[in-house]
Every structure is written in structure tokens, then in C-alpha cells.
């Protein structure tokens, strides 16, 4: 942590809001980026998820917003729906001191109609994915002629996903006089080219995105020479049974591998859910909510699907598949061991993949990785399974029904049968709400919500399973 936000020329109301949010000192990326961004300069910053970059560009763009002008004054491009939602949530928190600021999320996987309806009434800030933003520009339902600040968040991932042409198309609809803030975890040649095309005398900052042996314990386990996927899955299961982390993200390279690994772990009795690109948005929401609120402890994900996933104090990640790119490995394991916490990064591999392990271990930041061991040396405790302490209830009403977290909490605790201590995180989405409940009282909670009205209405309530449903 570095300087206090009070050293910046910010409105007193913003400082007060930052203090309320617990933002007392700037992270390294904020300390380097904010003075430049607040002065209106273009910026290219090397920073990863978890570094505080959203507040770095969020404070700057909010400082430039005119609340009386409902034209789109700021545009944030993100690679995935999950990151777009996460960024919009953080911007709304940062903007609480500003009345009537409208932030609209435009992503694929959602119907166009409601998005068009929202845009008809104007929006100060748009956050979205390149494909859907291009759709709206082509339909002329989005106007960017008044855009003052353009943010490209995780630009390297957007280019990796093939969004280069869409980004060019979108930027072509913004004024040349705009401010452009570009954030990227890596600086490959195509990022340099993007900056050269669209930024003017951009200031460049680099925040250490590596990890240290002191914060992350890295271990590699050989599954031998027999290339059978069940052996890989069994190795992951053994690590989970032995170390018993409170939560864990297991990374796979493909959608099919993700689905297969999650199915294997679920069949073994663990609560494991897949996260990949073939899931519908509602299913992805359910998966992420259950993982974040502690009612599912193992998330099996592809890199693209997990991009933007920011879980506080994640104790372990496991590479079921070794990544093909060394930078991807750094990004994966960097999701644990954050903010002064320690973490564990486990990787399993077959012997024909040893060259990848050697390449990873040859990098200076991985110098403290433990020696390679056969997975057979890890003792598995088959008598005990990781069982989540909470389960999630789904309510068939959300923001559109004007439901707030306090309404759900009040319905559950109305007659004193269920204590507030038994209730965990409450997530209110557009058309649904989710609440985490201690497993020991989940049946009572179901009965409570079945017998009570919320906002004067009866809603369907169901228990979310260990995997997303399609009903």
C-alpha cells in the first residue's frame, strides 16, 4: 500500500465514500495511474486482476462525468460478461456519492430488447464486451460521440479472444479527442500496436504482476506415463482430499475437459461445478454465486470463463491441465496468495508434458517451486469429504420486482426461527435472487420463504443443486 487518496485532488464527497468502502490507501497501480488519469492523460498500464485497477480507472472517469448529461461519457471494454459485471458493480460502489449516475452493462448472452430500452433513456457509463457493443453500434442503438474516456480492461485477453477488429470498429465511433486508458496483464506486440494506433503520448506504468515464493507454494505432481484422463482427474481428487481447501479453482484447457473433470469430482462426492463458455448466462450466474458464497467449494474452469473472476482469499488453485502459455500459468496461480495471504498452486501432468514443467520452473519467479513428486506419494483421506457449510436458495424475483437484500433477510428472520447469523451472502440479480443459508437450517429457510411474501408477492423458491439447472 502507498499514499492516501487525500493526496489527490478529489471531491470531499468522493474521499468520504472511499473511506466508507475501506479505501484508505492507494494500491501501487492506483498511486501510479491516478495522477496521470486525473490530469486527462492517456495511459498504458501493466496490471492484473486484483491489483486495484478498477478503482484506478473508475475514480478517474467518474471525476470527468457530468451528471446532467445523459449521453455516454465513458466506455469500458472488457473481455467477458463476468468481468463486465464485476467492473460495473465496482463503478456503482465508487459512484454512490454522485446522485443519478446511470451505468449500463451491454454483454452477449442477454436479450437485446431490454438493453435497447435502457439505452433509450440514456446512460453516463457503458460497460460491455466488444461483440455486443459492436451489435448496438451497427443497429444505431448506441451513440458514442460524447465519449470522453475510453477504458480497455484486460486488453491482452480481448486480443487473444479475437476481438481486434471489433475493438477497431468501436473505437472508430468515439471522438479522437477522448482520453484512452489501456490496462493489460502483459505487453505483447499487438498491445504495443493498439496503443500506437489509438493513444496520444501515453504514459506507461508497470505494476509488478509476478508472485513470490513467500506468498504462493508451488508443487508439481507426475501422473506417470499412461495418458488417461481419469488418472489426471484422480490426481486432482487426491489433492483436494488431502489438503481439504475451503475453496479451490481447478483449471482445464478446454470446455470438454472442464465438464469431464467437474463430473468426475461430483461423482466422487465433492461439490464441484464447471464454468465454461457453453453455459447460458443464468447458469454462469448460479455457478459463480454458489462459489462466491461458499455453498460450492470447487470451481472447474477454463481460462476464458474464469477471466475476471475475483475471489478474495482463495487458498488453492490446481492446474488439471498445464497451460500452453507461460503467462497463463502466472495469471492462474496469481489468483491465490493475494493481499498478504498465502496460497497453494498445484499442477498435475503426464511425463510427456515434463518439458512444460521444466519451462515453468526455469522462470525466476518460479524458482521456489518444490521438486517434482509422483502423485502416488500424496496420501488421500477417503473417509472425509469436503462438504460446504452453506447451501444456496434461489428466489424467482429480483431487481425488476424491486427486491432488496433487506427484504430477503426480513422474510427469513421474521419469526425468529432463523437467526441472521445463519444467513450468508445475498445476491440480487435482474430477475432472480440468491441467498446462502447454513446447511443445517436450509429446510427451515425453504419453509419460511414458501409461507411468506416478499414485497407483497409470492415467489417460487428452490434449492440450487451442485450444478446449474436449465429449468
N, C-alpha and C positions, 0 to 999 in steps of 0.2 A: 504494500500500500504506500501511497505517496502523499501529495499535497491535499489539503482540504478543498472542497468545492467553493468555499468562501473566498478563495484567492482569485476566482474568475469573476468576470463582470456579468453576473446573473441576477435576475429579478429576485427580490427578497422572498416572494411567494414560492418561487421555484426552489430556492435554498431550503425553505421551510418544508416543502413537500419531500425533497431529497432526504432531509433529516428524519421525516416520518417514515420513509421507506427504508431507513437504516443506511443510507448512503452518506457516510460522514467523510470518508477519504476517497480519493480517486485511485483506481487501479492504474497500472502502468500505461495501458493503451489510452485511458481517459486523460491522464496527465499529459501525454504527448499529443493526442489528437485534438482535444477540445480547444486549446488556444488557437490552433490553426483554423479549425472548422468554424468557430465562433466569429473569426475575422472574415469569413467568407471565402477562404482559400480552398483550392482543390487538394485532395488528399488521397494517397495510396498507402494503405496500412496493412502490414502483415500481422494478422491476429486471428486466433481461432475461437470457436465457441467456448464460452466460459471465461473469457478474458475481460468481459465488461464492455465489449464493443457496441452492443445495442444502445446502452446509455451514452456512449461516446458520440454516436451519430444522432441519437434521439434527442438529446439535450440541445444539440446544435440546430437541428431542423425545427424543433419546437420554438426556439428562440427567434426564428425567422418567420413564424406563422402570423398572419393577420386574421384574427378570429372572425372579423366581419366579412371577409371574402371567402365564399364557399367554393371558389374554384380550386382545383387540385394544385396545391402549392408545394407539395413534397411527394416523391415517389420512391418507394423502397422495393427493389427487386430481390427475390430470394429463390433458391433452387427448388425448394419443396413446400408443400402445403403445411407440414408441421412447423418448419422454421418461420413461415409467414405468420401463422397463428401465434407463435411464441413472440415474434417481434411486435406484432400488433398489440398483444396483451401488455408487453412491457411499455410500449409507447403510451397506451391508455393510462397506465400507472404514473408515468412521468408527467402526463398532461393533466393530472387531476386538479392542479391549481388553476387551470385555464378553463373557464366555462364554455360549454357548447362546442368543443373541438370534436369533429367527426372524423373517425378513422374507419375506412372500409377495406376489407380483405377480398381480393379477387384471385381465386385459385381454381384450377380444374378440379373435377370430381364433385362440383356443386352446380346446381342448375343456373343457367344464365339469367332467367327471368327475374328472380329476386335481386340479383346483383345489378341488373339494369335499373330496377326500381329504386335501389339505394342511390345509384349514381344520378338519377333524375333530380334528386333533392340536393345534389352537391356533396362534396367531401373535401376536407382540408388535406388529408393524407391518405394515399393509397398504398397498400402493401400487397404484393402479389407475385405470382410465378410468371415467367416470360410468356409461356404459351397462352394462358388465359388473358393476360394483358394485351397481347397481340390480337386475340379474338375481339376484344372490346374496341380496340383502335380500328380494326377493319370494319366493324359494324357501326363505327362512329358513335358509340355509346360512352366513350371516354375521350376527354379533351385534356391535353397536357400543355397547352400553350402558355399557361400561367405558372408552370412548374419552376420553382426557384432552386430546389435542392433535389438532386438525384443520388440515391444510395444504391450501390451494387454490393450486396451482402453475400459472402462466400462465393465470390466471382469465379474462383478456380473451379468450384464444383459445378456451377452453371455451365461453364465452357466444357467441362468433362462430360456433361449430360447432353451436349449437342445443341445448346441454346444460343450459340454465337449469332446466327442470322436473326433470330427473334430479338436479341438484345440490340443489334444494329437497327432493326426496324423500329423498336420502341424509342430508342434514344433519338432517332430521326424525327420524332414527333414532339420533342422537347425543345425549348429555346436554347440557342447557342450560349446565351448569357448565364445559363444556370451554373450552380455550384455542383460539382461531382465528387462524391466520396466513395472510394473503392476499397473494400475490405476483402482480403484473401488470405487463406492459411499458407499458401505457397506462392512463389513468384515465377512461374514458368514463362516461356517466351510469349505465349498468347496473351497472358495478363499484361506483360510489358507493351504488347502491340495495342491492346484495348485501351490502356492508359494513354498511349501516344496519340490515338485517334480522337479520344473524347475528353481529355483533361488538358488544362492550361497551366503550365509551370507548377505541376503538382508537387506538393511536399511529400516526401517519402519517410515513413517511420516503420520501424521493425520492433515488435514485441517478442521476446523470447517465447517461441511456441513449443520448445522442446520440453522434455521431462527430466527428472533427476532420479538417480537410483535411490536417493533418500526417500522419495515420495512414492515410487512405484516399484514393487518387487516383480521382476520378470522371470518367468520359468518356461522352459520348452520340454515337451514330453513326446518321445518317439512311440508311435503305434506299431513299429516293425515294418516289414516289407510287404505284407499282404494288404493290397489296396482294396479293402472292403469298407464301405461307408458305415456299416454297423459297428465296426471296430472304432471308427472315429467318434461316432455318437456315444459308444460305450465309454470311451475315454473322457468325454465331456461329462457324462453322468457320474463317473467315478470322482472327478474333480469336485463336482457340486456336492456329492455325498460326503466327501472327506472334509472340505473346507466350510461347507454349510454357510455361504454368504447370505446376508439378509436380502440382497438383491444382486442380480448379475445380468449383464448383456452378453449374449453369445453371438459372435459374428460369423456369417457364412457369405460365400462369394456370389451365390445365385439364389433366385427365388425358390427353385425346387429344393435346393439343399436346405434352405431355411425352413420350408414346410416339413421336409423329412426329419430334420433334427428336432423340431418342436414336437412332432408326432411321437418320435422315439422317447423323448423325455417325459411327455404326458403319459404315455403307455407305461412308463416306469413308476408313475405315481407322483411326479412333480407337477407343479402348476407352471406350465411353460406355454407361451403364446408366440406365434410368428408375427413379424412385421415386414411386409414386402409390398411391392408396387401393385400387385393384383388385388389387394384388398380395397373394398369400397371405402369412401371417406368415413362413413358411420362406423364401419368395422375398425378402421385405424384409430378413430377417436376412442372407441371402447378399449382397445388394446393399450393405448398409451395411458389412458386414465387409470386402468386397473394396475398398470405397472407403477405409475407415479404414486398412487395412494396406498401401495403396499399389499393389495389383495392378490397380486400375482408377482412372484419373485424372480422369474426367469423370462427375459425377453430375447427371442431369437430373431436376428435382424440382418438384412442386407445393409451395405454401407449407404446406399442412396436413401433407403427408407429411414435409416437412423439419423440422417443428416439433420441437424437442428435439434436433436433430442438432447435436452439438458437436464440431467437428473443430479440433484445435489447429493453429495456424499455417496457416490456409487462405489461399493467396496471392491468389486471384481469385474473384470471383463475376460472372456475366453475367446480365443480365435479357434473356432472349429475348423475353419479353412484359413490357411496362411494367405494374406493378401498378395496380389501380384505386384503391387507398388509399395516401395519402402515408405513413402509419405503417408499412405493409407494406414500402415501399421502404426506410425506415430500418432495419427489422428485417433485411431481406435483406442489405443491404450491411454491416450491423454484424457479420456473420459473418466478415468479413475484417478485417485491421488490428487484431487484439486483442493485449492483454498487451504493448504496446510494439512490436509488429511492424507493418510497413507492409503495405498491401494495395491491390488494384485492383478497382474496381467499374465494369463496362462495361454499357451499355444500348443496345440497338438498337431502332429504331422506324420506322414509316412516317409520312409527312408529315401524315396526318390525325390522328395521335396527338401532334402537336407541343404542343398545349395542355397535355397531361400533363407533358411535359418542362419546359415553362415554369413550371408549378406547382411541380414538384420543385425546379427551380433557383432559385425565388424564396424558398425557405426559408433562413433564416440559416445553418443547419448545412451547407447545400449550396453556400454562396457561393463556395467554391473550385473548384467543378466546372469542367472545361475547356470551352472553346467547342464548340458542336456542329459535327461534321465529317461529310462524306459517307463512307460505309463504303469507297467506292472508293479513298480515299487510303491505306488500310491495306494495306501490301504483305504478301501471303501467301507463305509458303515451302512450295511444293508438293513440294519434294524431300525434306522431312523430316517425319516423323510422330511424334507423342508416343507413345512406347512405354513401358509400365510396366516397371520393373526387376524386379518381383516378379510371381509368379502364385500362385493360392490352390488348395490341395488340400483336399478335403472328405473327412472320415472318418465312417463311418456309426455312430459311437458317441460318447456324451457323458457328462454328469454321471450319468445313470441307470446307466451302465456303470462309474461311479467313475473315469473317466479324468480325469487332471490334466494341465496343460501339461507338467510334467516327464516324464510318460510318453511324450508325443508327441516331445518333444525327444530323449529317450533312444533311442527306436526309430529316429529319423532319423540319429543320430550314433554308433550302436553300434559300427560297424566302422571309423570314421574316414574313410569315403569322402566324407561330407558334413560340413562344419565348422559349428559353431554360428553362425559369422558369416554363413552362407548362409541362416539361418532368421530370419524376422521374427516378427511378432505371431502368437500362438496364442490362438484364441477357443474356449472350451469351452461349448457350449450343452447343453440338456437331453438331446437325442437325437443330436446331431452335433457334430463338432469341425472347426475350420478352421485351417490353418496357411499362412502366407505364406512362399514359397520364392523365392530368387533364380532368375530365369528360366533362367539358364544351367545350373542343376543340377536343374531341375524333373523331368526324365525319370528321373534317378538317384534322386530322392526318391520318385517313384512306385514304382519297382522296390524300393526299400528297404522301403517300407511294405507292399507286396504280399507280400514274403517274410518279414515279421516279425509277431509277435503283440504286441498291446498289452494289458496286464493279463491275459495268458494267452489272449486271444481274437483271432480273425482278423476284421477289419472290411473292408468294401468301401471302396476309396479311389478318388476320381476327381478330375479336374482341373475346376475351376469355369470355365465359359466367360465370355465377355464380357457375357452377360446371364443372368438367373436361369433355371433349368430347372424343369420341372414333373414330372420323373420321380421 
